[in-house]
Amino acid sequence: MLSLGAIPIINENDSVATAEIRYGDNDRLSARVATMIEADCLVLLSDIDGLYSAPPAKDPGATHLPVVPLITPAIEAMAGGAASHLSRGGMTTKIEAGKIATLAGTAMIIAKGTESHPLKALTEGGRHTLFHPAQSRAQARKRWIMGTLTVAGTLIIDAGAARALLNGKSLLPVGVTRVSGNFERGDAIAILNLNGTEIARGLAGLDGDEARLVMGKHSDAVLELLGAGNRSALVHRDNMVLVGTKETSNELS
């Protein structure tokens, strides 16, 4: 939609939402969307220009926090409750949204949205609170692949493919010698060398049956077998984590 010049609007529909299927507020919903599209920054517009040390409506001496490097219990305690009728959850749900976004590598800004052209005001130095991401998007994605997804299948690759992966290349079917497991496209799969050592883990670009059909074949044969609309890589480098390398250890620490 963005490539077509359209701005999508995503909003929870209270009239059809149920207790089992709902986010409860658009702050957390927006944080989920931001992380799914790997956004650099999430901007939450409110009736207040950022986070204060205490709710300013109750404490005239509250101070504005321009930057929050990390959302700690102390930061959460500053949020208080809903400030006005304009927000269901007030600052509390914005801090919850911030935890979702920043832990996934997306920065977040809280700014005042009750005046004209609030985004323009931000670019011109308008007051706001910036929440730093806890880690880069690349680190967050690698942590997600390695630490939270269940491995659904295994690929064994030859020495040439192993060298290619270590040099930052995607895994192509030609280097695969064996496929195990009943996995779907998008599932996590382990990538082993000929000695049976796991050297990488990633998200499958093809399902298990397709992988078995094209393993050991060159890209032109893959396209002929699966059609032009299918991916030629079994695991794209953007969806892969190398296991046991110094770089990976640093990123996941």
Backbone bond lengths (Angstrom), bond angles and torsions (degrees), N, CA, C in turn:
res aa  C-N    CA-C-N  psi(-1)  N-CA   C-N-CA  omega(-1)  CA-C   N-CA-C  phi
1 M - - - 1.466 - - 1.522 110.93 -
2 L 1.343 115.96 -40.05 1.459 119.25 179.07 1.522 111.29 -63.71
3 S 1.344 116.74 -37.92 1.459 119.92 -179.98 1.524 111.92 -67.00
4 L 1.335 116.11 -20.49 1.460 120.79 178.11 1.531 111.83 -92.33
5 G 1.331 116.24 3.32 1.452 119.60 179.50 1.507 114.09 82.85
6 A 1.345 116.39 15.20 1.466 120.63 -179.97 1.521 109.69 -106.18
7 I 1.311 117.09 140.71 1.459 121.73 177.14 1.525 108.36 -100.55
8 P 1.326 118.52 112.21 1.466 119.91 179.87 1.522 111.04 -71.84
9 I 1.311 117.24 141.38 1.461 122.83 175.95 1.518 108.08 -114.88
10 I 1.331 115.79 121.58 1.459 121.71 -176.95 1.514 107.63 -116.44
11 N 1.323 116.98 125.15 1.458 120.68 -175.24 1.521 109.42 -148.10
12 E 1.336 116.29 135.98 1.456 118.74 176.85 1.524 110.10 -69.62
13 N 1.313 116.16 133.25 1.461 121.24 -178.23 1.531 108.73 -93.96
14 D 1.328 115.96 101.74 1.464 120.00 -175.92 1.531 112.83 -62.02
15 S 1.325 116.62 -25.85 1.467 119.04 -175.91 1.515 112.96 -72.64
16 V 1.338 117.60 -20.90 1.467 119.80 -179.12 1.527 112.67 -120.67
17 A 1.333 117.27 -5.53 1.463 119.85 179.62 1.523 110.30 -69.28
18 T 1.320 116.05 148.77 1.460 121.25 176.83 1.516 108.98 -119.92
19 A 1.318 116.54 168.77 1.456 120.22 -179.73 1.524 111.37 -62.35
20 E 1.350 116.33 -30.52 1.459 119.87 -178.08 1.520 112.53 -81.67
21 I 1.333 116.27 -28.75 1.468 119.94 -176.06 1.529 108.43 -125.10
22 R 1.320 116.06 85.33 1.452 119.66 177.67 1.521 108.83 -164.21
23 Y 1.305 116.26 154.02 1.458 122.05 173.97 1.521 110.13 -93.80
24 G 1.328 116.73 -29.85 1.451 120.36 177.40 1.509 113.70 94.28
25 D 1.328 117.18 -25.43 1.459 120.25 177.40 1.525 108.51 -161.76
26 N 1.314 115.37 153.70 1.460 120.35 -177.02 1.527 112.76 -77.52
27 D 1.322 118.31 -15.51 1.460 119.73 175.74 1.521 110.45 -62.85
28 R 1.326 116.17 -52.94 1.462 118.96 -179.70 1.526 111.69 -70.26
29 L 1.318 116.90 -33.04 1.461 119.54 175.81 1.526 110.26 -61.32
30 S 1.334 116.69 -43.93 1.472 120.19 -179.88 1.522 110.70 -65.02
31 A 1.337 117.07 -35.39 1.460 119.95 178.53 1.522 110.86 -65.01
32 R 1.338 116.91 -39.88 1.460 120.24 177.68 1.529 111.08 -63.53
33 V 1.323 115.91 -43.11 1.468 119.80 179.48 1.529 109.74 -64.24
34 A 1.325 117.02 -43.25 1.467 120.97 -179.07 1.523 111.24 -60.11
35 T 1.326 116.76 -41.20 1.462 118.91 -179.50 1.523 111.54 -72.08
36 M 1.333 116.87 -34.92 1.469 119.66 179.88 1.523 111.94 -65.41
37 I 1.331 117.44 -35.87 1.461 119.73 -179.22 1.525 111.61 -94.39
38 E 1.360 116.38 6.04 1.464 122.44 178.61 1.517 111.34 56.41
39 A 1.335 116.14 47.72 1.462 121.11 179.95 1.527 110.67 -68.75
40 D 1.318 116.20 149.08 1.464 120.69 175.74 1.524 110.89 -72.42
41 C 1.341 116.30 -37.25 1.451 119.46 -174.98 1.527 110.73 -149.76
42 L 1.323 115.53 141.32 1.457 123.38 174.33 1.526 107.83 -109.77
43 V 1.326 117.36 129.18 1.462 121.77 178.86 1.526 108.54 -111.53
44 L 1.314 116.39 119.83 1.458 122.09 176.03 1.523 108.47 -104.89
45 L 1.322 116.29 120.51 1.462 121.51 179.44 1.524 109.00 -95.98
46 S 1.314 115.78 131.76 1.455 121.25 -173.85 1.525 109.89 -133.49
47 D 1.333 116.01 -174.25 1.462 120.72 174.53 1.526 110.86 -92.27
48 I 1.340 115.79 9.72 1.455 121.91 179.05 1.526 108.05 -137.83
49 D 1.326 116.71 151.08 1.462 120.27 -170.75 1.528 114.08 -90.34
50 G 1.312 117.28 33.89 1.455 120.34 176.13 1.507 112.20 133.10
51 L 1.318 115.17 -168.29 1.458 122.11 -178.90 1.526 110.03 -91.21
52 Y 1.320 115.01 137.76 1.467 121.59 176.59 1.528 109.61 -116.57
53 S 1.316 115.81 162.33 1.464 121.13 -179.32 1.525 111.64 -63.51
54 A 1.324 116.62 -20.18 1.464 123.79 175.70 1.512 106.88 -157.42
55 P 1.335 119.19 160.18 1.468 119.88 177.96 1.527 110.45 -57.29
56 P 1.331 119.40 114.68 1.468 121.20 -175.30 1.520 114.30 -62.78
57 A 1.328 117.14 -24.64 1.462 119.03 178.14 1.525 111.29 -67.44
58 K 1.332 116.37 -25.02 1.462 120.72 -179.26 1.521 112.53 -102.77
59 D 1.324 116.58 -26.17 1.467 120.63 -176.63 1.523 109.58 -127.73
60 P 1.336 118.52 100.06 1.467 121.69 -179.27 1.531 113.19 -61.18
61 G 1.316 116.77 -20.66 1.463 119.91 -179.83 1.514 113.92 -89.14
62 A 1.333 117.97 5.57 1.466 121.20 -179.46 1.522 110.83 -63.83
63 T 1.330 116.18 140.82 1.464 121.04 -178.85 1.522 110.58 -107.42
64 H 1.331 115.43 145.87 1.462 122.26 -179.71 1.519 110.38 -79.46
65 L 1.339 116.58 138.09 1.466 121.81 177.90 1.529 108.61 -105.01
66 P 1.321 118.85 108.05 1.464 120.15 -178.19 1.530 113.86 -72.98
67 V 1.349 116.85 -29.09 1.464 120.60 -177.33 1.525 109.18 -138.61
68 V 1.327 115.67 136.62 1.467 121.58 173.86 1.525 107.24 -122.29
69 P 1.340 118.00 103.78 1.468 119.97 -178.74 1.527 113.02 -66.07
70 L 1.351 116.74 -33.35 1.464 120.57 -176.44 1.518 108.65 -152.21
71 I 1.332 116.45 137.49 1.462 120.36 178.80 1.518 108.72 -84.11
72 T 1.331 115.69 106.67 1.455 123.59 -178.52 1.532 109.20 -106.45
73 P 1.343 117.80 170.10 1.470 119.28 174.50 1.526 112.76 -55.57
74 A 1.331 116.91 -33.45 1.464 119.99 178.40 1.525 110.98 -65.67
75 I 1.325 116.59 -38.74 1.469 120.50 177.69 1.522 109.78 -66.96
76 E 1.316 116.89 -41.68 1.463 120.21 178.79 1.521 111.24 -61.51
77 A 1.344 116.63 -37.14 1.464 120.52 -179.46 1.521 112.21 -66.44
78 M 1.335 117.02 -25.79 1.462 120.94 179.89 1.530 112.28 -72.31
79 A 1.327 117.40 -19.89 1.457 120.83 -171.46 1.519 113.09 -66.60
80 G 1.329 117.53 -38.69 1.466 119.33 -178.34 1.519 111.08 68.36
81 G 1.341 116.78 -153.48 1.459 121.45 -178.96 1.505 111.97 -107.94
82 A 1.328 116.66 -160.58 1.457 121.93 -179.05 1.522 109.90 -66.70
83 A 1.343 116.45 134.07 1.460 120.70 -176.86 1.517 112.18 -86.38
84 S 1.328 118.03 -29.54 1.458 119.30 -177.28 1.517 109.86 -158.60
85 H 1.321 116.51 -177.33 1.460 121.75 179.51 1.519 111.82 -72.02
86 L 1.335 117.96 -9.11 1.461 120.33 -176.26 1.524 112.61 -77.95
87 S 1.311 117.37 -14.04 1.457 120.27 -175.63 1.514 110.42 -137.48
88 R 1.341 115.60 129.29 1.458 119.51 -178.90 1.519 110.68 -66.03
89 G 1.313 117.00 -47.51 1.465 119.55 -175.42 1.505 113.79 -106.08
90 G 1.329 118.41 -7.58 1.444 121.00 179.13 1.518 112.62 62.24
91 M 1.325 115.81 -148.50 1.455 121.28 -175.46 1.520 112.23 -67.77
92 T 1.311 117.68 -27.71 1.461 120.32 -178.39 1.522 111.20 -59.52
93 T 1.330 117.98 -48.13 1.461 119.67 -179.17 1.529 111.37 -70.98
94 K 1.318 117.21 -26.52 1.468 119.31 175.93 1.525 110.81 -68.49
95 I 1.316 116.88 -37.36 1.459 119.66 175.71 1.523 110.25 -67.94
96 E 1.330 117.35 -38.48 1.463 120.44 175.52 1.521 110.47 -61.84
97 A 1.328 116.34 -41.50 1.468 120.35 176.48 1.519 110.33 -63.09
98 G 1.328 115.68 -38.16 1.462 120.03 178.70 1.514 112.45 -62.49
99 K 1.321 117.20 -37.57 1.459 120.43 178.06 1.525 110.31 -64.62
100 I 1.332 116.41 -42.18 1.467 120.47 178.72 1.523 110.58 -62.15
101 A 1.330 116.11 -47.97 1.462 120.81 -175.06 1.523 112.19 -69.51
102 T 1.331 116.92 -50.44 1.466 119.28 -173.07 1.524 112.38 -68.36
103 L 1.337 117.53 -33.76 1.461 119.21 177.91 1.524 111.71 -68.20
104 A 1.329 116.67 -20.75 1.469 120.92 178.10 1.522 111.85 -95.10
105 G 1.343 117.52 5.00 1.457 120.58 176.97 1.512 115.02 91.85
106 T 1.327 118.27 13.16 1.468 122.26 178.72 1.524 109.82 -106.90
107 A 1.319 117.43 126.09 1.461 121.22 175.47 1.526 109.22 -70.52
108 M 1.332 116.92 158.14 1.456 120.01 178.62 1.524 110.37 -137.11
109 I 1.327 115.64 143.43 1.463 122.83 177.01 1.521 109.01 -124.58
110 I 1.326 116.31 135.26 1.462 121.89 169.28 1.515 107.26 -109.51
111 A 1.320 116.72 125.31 1.458 121.45 -177.74 1.518 109.43 -141.88
112 K 1.316 115.42 166.84 1.459 120.97 -178.97 1.523 109.91 -78.17
113 G 1.335 115.88 131.38 1.456 119.48 -177.79 1.505 114.09 -117.71
114 T 1.325 117.05 9.62 1.471 120.31 -176.16 1.525 112.76 -88.31
115 E 1.319 117.78 -5.05 1.461 121.17 178.38 1.527 109.82 -106.34
116 S 1.315 116.59 166.11 1.469 121.25 -178.95 1.527 110.45 -66.72
117 H 1.325 115.39 142.74 1.467 123.80 173.97 1.534 112.54 54.18
118 P 1.320 118.08 58.03 1.467 119.96 -177.07 1.520 114.38 -65.06
119 L 1.325 118.01 -34.27 1.471 119.26 179.04 1.521 110.77 -70.43
120 K 1.321 117.06 -37.99 1.462 120.37 175.47 1.527 109.97 -62.69
121 A 1.331 116.26 -40.28 1.462 119.90 177.99 1.526 111.19 -60.52
122 L 1.336 116.67 -37.13 1.459 120.40 177.61 1.525 111.58 -62.29
123 T 1.330 116.20 -45.79 1.463 119.99 -178.98 1.522 111.97 -65.80
124 E 1.310 116.27 -20.90 1.466 121.02 179.93 1.520 111.99 -96.92
125 G 1.336 115.71 12.61 1.460 119.18 174.29 1.508 115.15 94.72
126 G 1.333 118.17 17.27 1.457 120.89 179.20 1.517 111.88 -60.26
127 R 1.305 116.36 149.63 1.464 121.30 -177.13 1.525 110.42 -63.68
128 H 1.316 115.10 140.38 1.460 121.44 -178.82 1.518 108.57 -164.68
129 T 1.318 116.65 175.37 1.463 122.41 170.82 1.516 108.43 -119.78
130 L 1.331 116.17 126.91 1.458 122.38 178.25 1.522 109.34 -104.05
131 F 1.326 115.75 125.98 1.458 122.26 176.22 1.531 108.11 -102.42
132 H 1.315 116.60 117.16 1.455 120.51 -178.87 1.526 111.19 -70.68
133 P 1.329 117.78 143.16 1.465 119.17 173.80 1.518 110.23 -65.89
134 A 1.325 116.10 141.52 1.457 120.26 -179.14 1.528 111.60 -69.94
135 Q 1.312 116.14 -22.12 1.459 121.34 179.27 1.516 107.48 -160.10
136 S 1.326 116.51 165.66 1.453 119.62 179.16 1.525 109.56 -70.31
137 R 1.341 116.47 160.50 1.459 119.58 177.74 1.525 111.29 -60.59
138 A 1.346 116.39 -37.04 1.462 119.50 179.43 1.521 110.58 -63.95
139 Q 1.340 116.74 -43.45 1.461 120.15 178.00 1.515 111.07 -63.44
140 A 1.328 116.17 -43.15 1.460 120.25 -178.84 1.524 110.78 -63.00
141 R 1.314 115.97 -41.85 1.466 119.55 -178.71 1.527 110.67 -66.72
142 K 1.328 116.75 -41.85 1.463 119.68 179.49 1.524 111.25 -66.38
143 R 1.336 115.83 -38.87 1.459 119.03 177.20 1.528 110.44 -63.16
144 W 1.333 115.63 -38.63 1.470 120.99 179.53 1.523 110.49 -64.15
145 I 1.337 116.78 -46.26 1.460 120.65 -178.28 1.529 110.69 -64.78
146 M 1.341 116.59 -43.77 1.456 120.30 -175.00 1.521 113.32 -79.56
147 G 1.330 116.65 -34.48 1.446 118.56 -168.18 1.504 117.48 -106.29
148 T 1.327 118.43 -15.73 1.462 118.48 -173.11 1.525 114.53 -123.30
149 L 1.312 118.09 -13.34 1.467 120.11 -176.61 1.526 111.34 -99.94
150 T 1.321 115.90 137.38 1.463 121.08 176.83 1.521 109.73 -80.24
151 V 1.320 116.54 131.92 1.465 121.23 -179.98 1.524 109.37 -71.44
152 A 1.336 115.96 125.14 1.460 121.26 -175.38 1.521 113.12 -104.92
153 G 1.327 117.54 -9.50 1.451 120.04 -178.29 1.514 111.28 -166.87
154 T 1.327 115.46 175.80 1.462 121.51 -176.50 1.523 110.04 -138.39
155 L 1.323 115.40 140.16 1.463 122.20 173.22 1.525 108.26 -119.73
156 I 1.314 116.73 134.29 1.462 121.49 172.36 1.518 107.70 -107.03
157 I 1.330 116.52 130.31 1.467 120.68 -173.80 1.522 110.67 -122.29
158 D 1.325 115.40 158.78 1.461 120.27 -179.67 1.524 111.04 -82.94
159 A 1.316 115.96 176.18 1.465 121.28 -174.71 1.525 112.04 -63.81
160 G 1.324 116.73 -37.16 1.467 119.69 179.71 1.509 112.06 -64.39
161 A 1.321 116.37 -41.80 1.461 120.54 178.54 1.517 110.70 -66.85
162 A 1.340 116.90 -37.48 1.466 120.64 178.37 1.520 110.75 -62.18
163 R 1.329 116.74 -42.60 1.475 119.95 177.75 1.520 110.83 -63.63
164 A 1.331 116.54 -39.57 1.459 120.89 -179.71 1.528 110.96 -62.40
165 L 1.333 116.73 -41.33 1.461 119.81 179.43 1.520 110.83 -63.96
166 L 1.330 117.08 -42.40 1.460 120.84 179.91 1.524 111.56 -65.12
167 N 1.330 116.74 -21.57 1.468 121.53 177.59 1.524 112.27 -94.68
168 G 1.336 116.29 12.82 1.462 119.85 174.28 1.510 115.75 86.53
169 K 1.326 118.20 17.69 1.459 121.41 -179.14 1.530 111.26 -93.00
170 S 1.327 115.43 161.92 1.458 121.18 173.54 1.527 109.69 -77.55
171 L 1.330 115.67 161.84 1.459 119.67 177.69 1.514 109.68 -91.17
172 L 1.333 115.80 116.44 1.460 121.66 178.95 1.531 109.89 -97.63
173 P 1.316 117.72 153.68 1.464 120.79 -177.59 1.527 114.11 -58.21
174 V 1.333 117.88 -29.26 1.454 120.58 -175.39 1.524 112.11 -60.20
175 G 1.325 117.74 -26.98 1.460 120.46 -178.19 1.512 114.41 -92.28
176 V 1.312 118.42 2.23 1.461 121.90 -176.71 1.530 109.81 -94.87
177 T 1.334 115.87 129.63 1.465 120.46 -178.67 1.529 112.85 -105.74
178 R 1.346 117.17 -19.94 1.465 119.43 -179.44 1.528 109.70 -154.98
179 V 1.317 115.39 142.93 1.466 122.28 177.94 1.519 108.80 -125.79
180 S 1.337 116.45 127.78 1.471 121.03 178.66 1.518 109.86 -126.86
181 G 1.322 115.84 145.33 1.458 120.82 175.47 1.512 113.24 102.06
182 N 1.310 115.38 155.31 1.465 122.09 177.07 1.521 108.52 -104.73
183 F 1.314 116.69 82.28 1.462 121.00 -176.79 1.524 111.01 -108.91
184 E 1.315 114.34 157.65 1.453 121.84 177.28 1.526 109.64 -106.10
185 R 1.314 116.05 163.06 1.455 120.41 175.63 1.537 109.01 -58.01
186 G 1.322 116.23 130.50 1.461 121.10 -178.85 1.513 113.91 97.88
187 D 1.347 117.27 -13.29 1.461 119.69 177.19 1.526 110.51 -73.13
188 A 1.326 116.13 156.89 1.461 120.75 175.77 1.523 109.67 -79.25
189 I 1.322 116.16 135.09 1.457 120.89 178.01 1.521 109.41 -134.07
190 A 1.345 115.40 146.74 1.459 121.82 177.87 1.519 109.23 -90.79
191 I 1.329 116.18 142.71 1.464 122.20 -179.84 1.519 107.83 -116.51
192 L 1.335 116.67 118.00 1.469 122.54 -175.03 1.524 110.38 -113.55
193 N 1.345 116.02 148.68 1.456 119.27 173.35 1.530 109.58 -83.65
194 L 1.317 116.93 -176.31 1.466 120.64 -175.93 1.520 112.44 -67.14
195 N 1.338 117.27 -18.02 1.465 120.94 177.66 1.522 112.37 -86.64
196 G 1.348 116.53 -1.37 1.452 120.36 -179.91 1.516 114.23 84.74
197 T 1.332 117.19 11.78 1.466 121.91 178.88 1.517 109.92 -90.94
198 E 1.334 116.76 130.98 1.462 119.61 177.96 1.526 109.10 -71.84
199 I 1.318 116.75 122.85 1.457 120.83 -179.81 1.528 112.01 -112.14
200 A 1.336 116.92 -13.97 1.458 120.09 179.56 1.513 109.80 -160.36
201 R 1.316 114.36 162.25 1.464 120.98 174.29 1.515 107.12 -141.41
202 G 1.330 116.36 141.98 1.455 117.96 -177.08 1.512 112.32 -160.27
203 L 1.331 114.22 -175.56 1.452 121.52 -179.92 1.529 108.91 -98.73
204 A 1.311 116.28 129.18 1.464 121.45 -176.28 1.524 111.17 -66.25
205 G 1.329 115.70 132.90 1.458 120.61 175.36 1.515 112.46 -88.97
206 L 1.341 116.54 -12.60 1.459 122.96 177.47 1.521 108.04 -135.59
207 D 1.322 117.45 159.31 1.460 118.07 175.32 1.526 109.65 -80.52
208 G 1.332 116.79 172.98 1.453 120.89 -173.67 1.513 114.33 -59.34
209 D 1.332 117.73 -44.06 1.466 120.53 -179.37 1.518 111.37 -64.25
210 E 1.336 116.77 -41.22 1.461 120.20 177.95 1.528 110.48 -65.03
211 A 1.333 116.59 -40.69 1.462 120.35 179.88 1.528 111.15 -61.68
212 R 1.338 116.20 -42.41 1.467 119.13 178.94 1.531 111.26 -66.23
213 L 1.336 116.25 -31.97 1.464 120.49 -179.62 1.525 112.27 -68.25
214 V 1.333 116.43 -36.66 1.470 119.23 -171.92 1.525 113.55 -106.20
215 M 1.341 119.13 -4.51 1.469 119.04 -176.92 1.530 110.62 -58.25
216 G 1.328 115.72 140.04 1.457 122.54 -179.27 1.511 115.13 80.25
217 K 1.338 117.37 -0.20 1.457 121.13 -176.63 1.523 111.49 -105.34
218 H 1.330 115.44 150.20 1.464 121.76 179.58 1.533 110.32 -75.09
219 S 1.325 115.25 164.42 1.468 120.91 -172.57 1.520 112.99 -59.21
220 D 1.337 118.01 -38.77 1.463 119.32 -179.26 1.527 111.53 -64.93
221 A 1.333 116.26 -36.08 1.469 120.20 177.35 1.525 110.87 -70.53
222 V 1.348 116.09 -33.73 1.467 120.56 178.20 1.516 110.38 -63.42
223 L 1.326 115.76 -45.76 1.465 120.24 179.57 1.523 111.33 -64.30
224 E 1.312 116.30 -34.79 1.457 120.00 179.57 1.524 110.78 -69.22
225 L 1.329 116.61 -37.06 1.459 120.91 -178.49 1.535 112.58 -76.81
226 L 1.344 116.10 -40.08 1.468 120.26 -172.72 1.518 113.83 -103.17
227 G 1.324 117.17 -15.80 1.463 119.87 -177.84 1.514 111.55 97.83
228 A 1.316 115.67 155.93 1.466 121.57 -174.19 1.512 113.05 -65.95
229 G 1.326 117.59 -21.79 1.460 119.90 -177.65 1.513 114.28 -79.23
230 N 1.324 117.88 -4.43 1.457 121.18 -177.02 1.529 110.72 -98.15
231 R 1.315 115.42 158.11 1.457 121.37 -179.47 1.522 110.29 -77.01
232 S 1.328 115.17 144.52 1.461 118.65 177.89 1.519 111.73 -88.03
233 A 1.350 117.79 -21.41 1.461 121.26 179.71 1.518 110.44 -88.77
234 L 1.323 115.67 136.21 1.465 119.93 175.70 1.528 110.22 -74.52
235 V 1.330 116.03 -38.90 1.466 121.71 172.84 1.519 107.38 -139.52
236 H 1.317 117.58 117.85 1.465 121.19 179.42 1.522 109.67 -75.69
237 R 1.312 115.80 146.47 1.472 120.30 -176.78 1.530 112.54 -60.53
238 D 1.341 117.72 -28.26 1.466 120.12 178.26 1.517 112.34 -70.42
239 N 1.339 116.45 -17.62 1.462 121.75 -178.55 1.522 111.45 -112.44
240 M 1.340 116.24 30.46 1.455 120.98 -173.47 1.519 111.01 -133.85
241 V 1.331 115.11 143.72 1.466 122.00 174.45 1.524 108.17 -122.90
242 L 1.324 116.65 126.37 1.454 120.49 175.00 1.519 108.84 -76.87
243 V 1.316 116.81 137.38 1.462 122.05 -175.88 1.514 109.83 -99.61
244 G 1.335 115.50 131.84 1.462 120.23 172.51 1.506 115.24 83.98
245 T 1.356 119.07 4.65 1.448 120.25 177.38 1.517 110.21 -86.84
246 K 1.312 117.70 156.72 1.464 122.62 179.33 1.524 110.12 -61.78
247 E 1.356 117.16 -40.20 1.450 121.60 -178.91 1.527 110.96 -61.87
248 T 1.324 115.57 -44.65 1.453 119.47 -179.37 1.523 111.41 -66.46
249 S 1.315 116.87 -40.88 1.462 120.08 179.49 1.514 110.66 -60.31
250 N 1.336 117.17 -41.24 1.459 120.82 179.32 1.515 110.94 -65.85
251 E 1.334 117.07 -41.56 1.457 120.68 -176.20 1.513 112.02 -70.12
252 L 1.337 117.16 -31.99 1.454 120.20 -176.61 1.522 112.65 -93.34
253 S 1.344 117.74 -4.33 1.469 120.49 179.70 1.513 111.11 -81.74
